[in-house]
């Protein structure tokens, strides 16, 4: 049987204080505290199965967090169904006023926003916007440009952006809780990008299709868009969540279906753990370290959800049993 030295190439080291930069799997004896310790690291995080929605759907969006999420609308065909998530199970809530798919979503599980999208019928892109207060949906101010396959910021239903859309639109609109105002256009018009950000002054437009799959990412500061570091894998028909300095995107088309997940730290994109099941047209919620992905097509259209576990670095103490 192999011992520690055979595996790691050295004996367990005796130290007076814990090492400042241990490596994954390192074990040491702390002579000051007189305990045996070890270090484990999972920098990529991992995806695990969450609860299944009551209704499978695709081309859908969501709001909230991993343990308090909301998924509404979608294509099963077009539905007005709305479900909330408590971290383990989904519950049907009050329906949307207008069934639709391919819209932008923002906010929390008790204060969400649904922007534009595609209703039943040919050419039926809508400008209608609905706001959720935790018990029902209310129509609020329409966007200036009806569209589908747009995206937007995630954090609030009273301060948000809606940008891009089918036809490779560069149009960007800002929401102040009452009305929409056209703001500075994206540098690169696109269809089906991912979005992240907390408000109408802080946003991220990620990848999408501008006639071909693009990896271009743009950051919004409340006045203008600036190109930042590209995504590693260009894609569309996927989803993103988080903030302008801490975002995550997962799945989509490259054009083939992908499970690739990437995390943004405000400077660069890093590939982390893949989704367990490649999918597109799914909803997302949460943060770049604790995200939720729900529904979409694998194919077929599914009701399954997945939860991203925070990347971890842990020092453990060994005790005699």
C-alpha positions in Angstrom: 0.0 0.0 0.0 1.4 3.4 -1.0 2.2 5.8 1.9 2.1 9.6 1.9 5.7 9.9 0.8 5.1 7.6 -2.2 2.2 9.7 -3.3 3.5 13.2 -2.7 7.3 12.7 -2.9 8.0 13.9 0.7 7.2 13.1 4.3 4.6 15.0 6.3 6.3 18.2 7.3 6.3 19.5 10.9 5.8 23.2 11.1 5.2 25.8 13.9 2.5 27.6 11.9 0.2 26.6 9.0 1.7 27.3 5.5 0.5 30.5 3.9 0.1 29.0 0.4 -0.6 25.3 0.8 -1.2 23.1 -2.3 -4.2 20.8 -2.9 -3.7 17.6 -1.0 -0.8 18.9 1.3 -0.7 17.5 4.8 1.4 18.9 7.7 1.8 18.6 11.5 1.4 21.9 13.4 3.7 21.5 16.4 2.3 24.6 18.1 -1.3 23.4 18.2 -0.2 19.8 18.1 -2.6 18.8 15.4 -2.4 17.1 12.0 -3.8 19.3 9.2 -4.5 19.1 5.5 -5.6 21.4 2.6 -8.2 20.7 -0.1 -9.0 22.9 -3.0 -11.8 22.8 -5.6 -11.2 26.0 -7.7 -13.5 25.0 -10.5 -16.6 24.4 -8.3 -19.1 21.8 -9.4 -22.7 21.5 -10.6 -25.2 19.2 -8.8 -28.8 18.3 -9.6 -31.5 20.6 -8.1 -35.2 20.1 -8.0 -37.2 19.7 -11.2 -39.7 22.4 -12.3 -43.3 21.4 -12.5 -43.4 22.3 -16.3 -40.5 21.7 -18.7 -39.8 24.7 -20.9 -37.2 26.5 -23.0 -36.3 30.0 -24.3 -37.0 31.2 -20.7 -35.4 33.5 -18.2 -35.3 33.8 -14.4 -34.6 36.0 -11.4 -33.4 35.7 -7.8 -30.9 33.4 -6.2 -30.0 29.8 -6.1 -32.2 29.3 -3.0 -34.9 31.9 -3.8 -35.4 31.8 -7.5 -38.1 32.5 -10.1 -38.7 31.1 -13.6 -41.6 32.5 -15.7 -42.9 32.2 -19.2 -41.1 30.2 -21.9 -42.0 27.9 -24.8 -43.8 24.7 -24.2 -45.4 26.2 -26.5 -45.7 29.7 -25.2 -46.7 29.7 -21.5 -47.6 32.2 -18.8 -46.7 29.8 -16.1 -44.5 31.1 -13.2 -42.7 29.0 -10.6 -40.6 29.9 -7.5 -37.7 27.8 -6.1 -36.7 27.5 -2.5 -33.5 25.6 -3.0 -35.1 22.2 -3.2 -38.6 22.4 -4.7 -40.6 24.4 -7.2 -44.0 25.9 -6.5 -46.4 27.3 -9.0 -47.2 31.0 -8.5 -49.5 33.5 -10.2 -49.3 33.5 -14.0 -48.0 36.2 -16.3 -50.6 38.4 -18.0 -49.1 37.6 -21.4 -47.6 34.2 -22.3 -44.3 34.6 -24.1 -40.8 33.3 -24.7 -37.3 34.8 -25.6 -37.6 37.8 -23.2 -35.2 39.4 -20.7 -35.6 38.9 -17.0 -34.3 40.7 -13.9 -34.8 41.2 -10.2 -35.5 38.9 -7.2 -38.0 36.2 -6.4 -40.3 38.8 -4.8 -39.5 41.7 -7.1 -38.9 40.6 -10.7 -39.1 42.1 -14.2 -40.0 40.6 -17.5 -39.1 42.6 -20.6 -40.5 42.3 -24.2 -40.2 38.8 -25.9 -42.3 36.9 -28.4 -45.9 36.1 -28.1 -48.0 33.6 -30.1 -48.5 34.4 -33.8 -46.1 35.3 -36.6 -44.1 38.4 -36.1 -45.5 38.9 -32.6 -42.6 40.5 -30.9 -44.0 42.6 -28.0 -42.9 45.7 -26.1 -45.0 44.8 -23.1 -43.2 44.7 -19.7 -44.5 43.1 -16.5 -43.4 43.5 -12.9 -43.7 40.9 -10.1 -44.3 41.9 -6.5 -44.2 38.5 -4.9 -47.9 37.7 -5.4 -48.9 39.0 -8.9 -47.8 40.4 -12.2 -48.6 44.0 -13.3 -48.1 45.6 -16.7 -45.7 48.6 -16.4 -44.1 50.9 -19.0 -43.4 49.4 -22.4 -40.0 49.3 -23.9 -39.6 51.7 -26.9 -38.5 48.8 -29.3 -40.4 45.5 -29.3 -38.0 42.6 -29.6 -37.1 39.1 -28.7 -33.8 37.3 -27.8 -32.7 40.4 -25.9 -30.9 40.3 -22.6 -30.3 42.7 -19.7 -29.0 43.3 -16.2 -30.2 41.0 -13.4 -30.2 42.8 -10.0 -33.3 44.9 -9.8 -36.9 45.4 -11.1 -36.7 49.1 -10.6 -33.3 49.9 -12.2 -32.4 47.7 -15.2 -31.1 47.6 -18.8 -32.6 45.8 -21.8 -30.2 45.4 -24.8 -29.6 43.6 -28.1 -32.2 41.4 -29.8 -33.2 39.5 -32.9 -31.9 41.2 -36.1 -28.6 41.8 -34.3 -29.9 44.9 -32.6 -27.5 47.2 -30.8 -30.4 49.1 -29.1 -30.0 49.6 -25.3 -32.8 50.9 -23.1 -32.6 52.0 -19.4 -35.4 51.4 -16.9 -35.8 53.7 -13.8 -38.8 51.9 -12.3 -41.3 54.0 -14.2 -40.3 54.3 -17.9 -37.7 53.2 -20.5 -35.2 55.6 -22.0 -33.0 54.9 -25.0 -29.4 55.0 -24.0 -26.1 54.6 -25.8 -26.1 51.6 -28.2 -23.8 48.5 -27.9 -20.7 48.7 -30.0 -21.6 45.3 -31.5 -25.3 44.6 -32.3 -26.2 41.0 -31.5 -28.9 38.4 -30.9 -29.1 36.1 -27.9 -26.3 37.4 -25.7 -26.0 36.8 -21.9 -26.4 39.6 -19.4 -25.3 40.4 -15.9 -25.2 43.5 -13.7 -27.0 45.1 -10.8 -28.7 48.2 -12.2 -29.1 50.6 -15.1 -25.7 52.0 -14.5 -23.7 48.8 -14.2 -24.1 46.0 -16.9 -22.4 43.4 -18.9 -23.4 42.1 -22.4 -21.7 38.8 -23.2 -21.2 37.0 -26.5 -24.2 36.2 -28.7 -24.6 36.1 -32.5 -23.8 39.2 -34.6 -24.1 37.3 -37.9 -21.7 34.7 -36.6 -21.0 33.6 -33.1 -19.1 36.3 -31.3 -17.0 36.2 -28.1 -17.1 40.0 -27.7 -18.0 41.2 -24.2 -19.0 44.8 -23.4 -19.3 46.6 -20.0 -21.7 49.5 -19.3 -20.9 52.3 -16.8 -24.1 54.2 -17.0 -23.0 56.3 -20.0 -21.3 54.1 -22.6 -20.2 50.6 -23.5 -16.6 49.5 -23.4 -15.2 46.3 -24.8 -13.5 44.1 -22.2 -11.9 40.7 -22.3 -13.6 38.2 -24.7 -15.3 35.1 -23.6 -13.2 32.0 -24.2 -16.1 30.2 -26.0 -18.3 32.2 -28.4 -22.0 31.2 -28.1 -25.6 32.3 -28.2 -29.0 31.1 -26.8 -27.5 30.6 -23.3 -27.8 32.6 -20.1 -25.7 34.5 -17.6 -26.0 35.9 -14.1 -24.1 37.9 -11.5 -22.6 41.4 -11.5 -20.3 43.5 -13.7 -17.3 42.3 -11.7 -18.4 38.8 -10.8 -20.5 37.0 -13.5 -21.0 33.5 -14.8 -22.3 32.1 -18.1 -23.2 28.6 -18.9 -24.4 26.4 -21.8 -25.8 27.5 -25.1 -24.9 26.9 -28.8 -21.4 27.2 -30.3 -23.2 26.2 -32.7 -23.3 22.7 -31.2 -24.8 22.3 -27.8 -22.3 23.0 -25.0 -22.0 22.6 -21.2 -19.1 24.9 -20.9 -19.3 27.4 -18.0 -17.1 30.5 -17.6 -16.6 32.8 -14.6 -15.8 36.5 -14.8 -13.8 38.3 -12.1 -14.0 41.8 -13.6 -10.8 41.3 -15.7 -10.9 38.0 -17.4 -12.9 34.8 -18.1 -12.0 31.4 -16.6 -13.5 28.1 -17.6 -14.8 26.3 -14.5 -16.9 23.1 -14.0 -19.1 22.2 -16.9 -22.9 21.8 -16.5 -23.8 18.2 -15.9 -26.1 18.4 -18.9 -25.4 20.6 -22.0 -28.4 22.8 -22.7 -29.6 25.9 -24.4 -32.6 28.3 -23.9 -32.5 27.8 -20.1 -33.0 30.2 -17.2 -30.5 31.3 -14.6 -30.3 33.0 -11.3 -27.8 33.7 -8.5 -24.2 34.7 -8.5 -21.0 33.6 -10.2 -20.2 31.4 -7.2 -23.7 30.1 -6.4 -25.8 30.0 -9.6 -28.9 28.2 -10.7 -29.6 26.9 -14.2 -33.2 25.6 -14.9 -35.1 24.2 -17.9 -34.0 24.6 -21.5 -33.4 22.0 -24.2 -30.9 19.2 -24.1 -32.8 18.2 -26.3 -35.6 17.4 -25.5 -37.1 20.3 -23.5 -36.5 19.6 -19.8 -37.7 20.6 -16.3 -34.4 19.8 -14.6 -32.3 22.3 -12.7 -28.6 22.4 -11.7 -26.9 24.3 -8.9 -23.3 25.6 -9.0 -21.4 25.0 -5.8 -19.0 27.7 -4.7 -15.3 27.0 -5.5 -13.7 26.0 -2.2 -10.4 26.2 -0.4 -10.5 24.4 3.0 -8.0 23.6 5.7 -9.1 20.5 7.6 -8.0 19.1 11.0 -7.6 15.4 11.3 -8.8 13.8 14.5 -8.4 10.2 15.8 -11.5 8.1 15.4 
